[in-house]
Amino acid sequence: EAQVTQNPRYLITVTGKKLTVTCSQNMNHEYMSWYRQDPGLGLRQIYYSMNVEVTDKGDVPEGYKVSRKEKRNFPLILESPSPNQTSLYFCASSRRDRVLGGYTFGSGTRLTVV
Amino acid sequence: AQSVSQHNHHVILSEAASLELGCNYSYGGTVNLFWYVQYPGQHLQLLLKYFSGDPLVKGIKGFEAEFIKSKFSFNLRKPSVQWSDTAEYFCAALNNAGNMLTFGGGTRLMVKP
């Protein structure tokens, strides 16, 4: 089944403890992206990647890192999480022909930083 | 920079009522517009999309949207809602480069049985 898989689904952590949220897609998509969803703000893009070893900042990149060493994986790294990073995170991927292909979203990771 | 705004944060309707959710965008280039739906506890799913051509776009589950260029709008409609349409709906615009999908703030729809 074609899908975007995120892990974990739920995570509670303490301020300052490094964490990684994984994202993997099995559709051979070139494009991958991370979003955070907050009430009333919709989804805001954190980082995106056009292909392997190519990443760029979205609207809200502060406090996050990403890497794209393989086409299928695009992990989101929080080096020193803070409470304002408590949010619902979505990974998305798309074919190079992004307009027609649309984005496929993962099931989300709900992160709480205490 | 492009932006997308959705006028209604919360909408409550009874079953069989008609639905229209507003969406306005601001972007100077070619517009690619989407509506996504997020059912409780689930990820976003694509309802419909507009790139060019017929401004009236039909999507899944009986939804449609009309692109009105002069009004910078892309409103979502459904003639008769069902309880199962209870969800949050997001309008989004994709930039020309295709690397940034900008979302509106979302509209929570509750349909009372």
Interface residues (C-beta under 8 A of the other chain):
Chain A: Y31 S33 Y35 G40 L41 G42 L43 R44 Q45 Y48 M50 D56 G58 D59 F90 A92 S94 R98 V99 L100 G102 Y103 F105 G106 S107 G108
Chain B: V4 Q6 H9 N32 F34 Q42 H43 L44 Q45 L46 K49 F51 F90 A92 L94 G98 N99 M100 L101 T102 F103 G104 G105 G106
